[in-house]
Amino acid sequence: MIRKLAAGLVLLLSGSELASQSAGHPGILPRPTGGFGIGRVTYHWVDSSRAKFLDARAAPRRELMVDVWYPAGRGIGGPRAAYLPGIACVRHALGDSVLRRQFAPAYAAVASGLLQTHASEGAAATCPANGCPVLIFSHGGGVDRSFYTSQYEDLASHGYVVAAIAHAYDTHLVVFPDGRAVGAAPAFRDTLPVDTALSLWRRELERELRDQAQVRRLIGVEAADIRFVIDQLAHYARDARRRAPLARKLDLTRIGAFGHSAGGEAAALACQVDARLEACLNQDGVMNNLPFVRDASGRTMNQPFMYIGRIADSRKPQLSDQELASMEMTRAELDSLFRALAAGQDDLLSDIPGGAYRVRLEVPGVTHMSFSDEPLVEGAGDSVKTANARLALAMIRTYTRAFFDKSLLGRTETPLDRAVAFDSAFVAVERFGRPAARPRQ
């Protein structure tokens, strides 16, 4: 099924998604669209069964910081959670010049702590008797977990608990409770020589495949992080004495995972190896045009899956004859390559027993980082950039929630099932197989 929605139609989203302003700093973060308030609590967890990072020789001690966002009562009091936790340590570790480049033109608001979220630290959680559904989020490579706050908040405002992992050594910077600040590790590029007898583009392809093998190792580590966080949440949910506010508030029979870029592939891999996950979503993360790879036996995954990306990514680049010549590639070879890539993704998605969706967006100015808050921060004060960033996030938040509403909550009338339109934008929704809808609870 393919549904294409023409540009120019306007959906009045609940909560005035596109027109809202942030209470913490007007004009940067959009308001959540759900009916719940939001709480946040941060945990420091240590996995003593694994090494620090891609090093089997290191002592087993994999440390993670995890922000948990959850539904709370409306009008809750308490201090608002800072957008960037541990800002004093961050400024000391990075220096103001780096922060200025990273957060300009919102640097002053970030550095002073004035840029706040819509969440209250440690607020009492509000969940039904059977608990709130749980989502685990994995960030893109080198990106700070805070840069996806708009997504976490919107899901929490609609009743989801979202555990956002800071994958130590693959995030911009993570600050631990004792004040240690750990940045991203150097890229693990392959240094083995490449056969010089190969043509230029085939040598580059071989080097790229080797680099991808290193990325696959990283994705494996982060999929294990996701599984470890599920373990920890299960322990905390059962501990009514010491683990407020989440004690006995989680429905661990309804767990999903999602992520951006490499984090989206990590979420998919976690689904492949952990049956506790009921659904997985990849946001704009592909390698060789695949949002995940089959396992060694050729299996995909049993759970419902969704890939959401940009329409521009699916189009073949228009290369000149000179560019093709410099790549030592013929136009026929290029055409054959892109046909194979397109067919590979379709075949993969069609072979998922639980069914799959592919949602592709076309928004003015959309980029790979439009799935994060980065365009909002960089566009602060620019009405056009801000409007485009808000529109992209509105679409991403709408379809992300629709997928989990369907696959975890059993809802049948979602934007995946009916026409939803956005101003100045275009969306294509494709269904592969028959995506399973969980019985309504």
Number of C-alpha atoms within 10 A of each C-alpha: 9 12 16 14 16 14 15 12 14 12 14 14 15 11 14 14 23 25 14 17 16 16 16 20 17 13 21 26 26 29 23 27 22 18 17 23 25 36 30 27 19 16 15 12 15 17 16 12 10 19 17 21 20 15 10 10 9 12 12 16 15 19 21 23 20 21 21 24 30 37 29 25 17 12 9 15 11 12 12 21 21 20 21 20 16 16 16 14 17 21 14 10 16 14 11 14 10 13 17 15 12 14 19 16 16 22 20 14 16 21 18 10 18 15 23 22 26 26 29 22 19 22 23 18 25 21 21 12 10 13 21 26 25 29 28 24 29 28 29 27 19 18 21 21 24 21 21 23 20 24 23 25 31 29 26 30 26 19 24 27 31 28 26 26 27 27 30 25 20 23 20 18 22 25 22 17 11 6 12 12 17 17 18 17 13 8 10 13 14 14 9 8 8 13 11 9 8 11 13 14 14 17 16 14 12 15 19 14 15 17 16 16 15 17 18 18 13 20 22 18 19 27 26 19 26 27 19 16 21 20 11 14 19 16 12 20 19 15 14 13 8 10 14 17 20 25 19 19 24 26 19 20 15 20 25 27 30 30 26 28 23 27 29 30 33 35 34 30 27 26 28 21 15 14 13 16 27 23 29 31 31 28 27 25 23 20 15 15 17 19 26 25 20 13 12 7 6 8 14 21 28 18 24 28 30 28 26 24 25 20 16 14 16 13 10 13 10 7 11 10 12 9 11 15 12 11 14 12 16 12 13 8 11 15 12 11 13 17 12 14 16 16 12 15 18 15 13 19 24 18 16 20 19 20 21 26 23 21 22 21 20 20 23 16 12 20 18 14 17 22 28 26 22 17 23 26 23 20 22 19 14 12 11 13 19 21 17 22 29 24 23 26 25 22 22 22 21 21 20 23 18 20 26 32 21 24 27 26 17 16 18 17 11 17 17 21 14 10 13 20 21 22 15 15 20 20 23 18 20 17 19 22 15 14 20 18 19 18 12 12 8
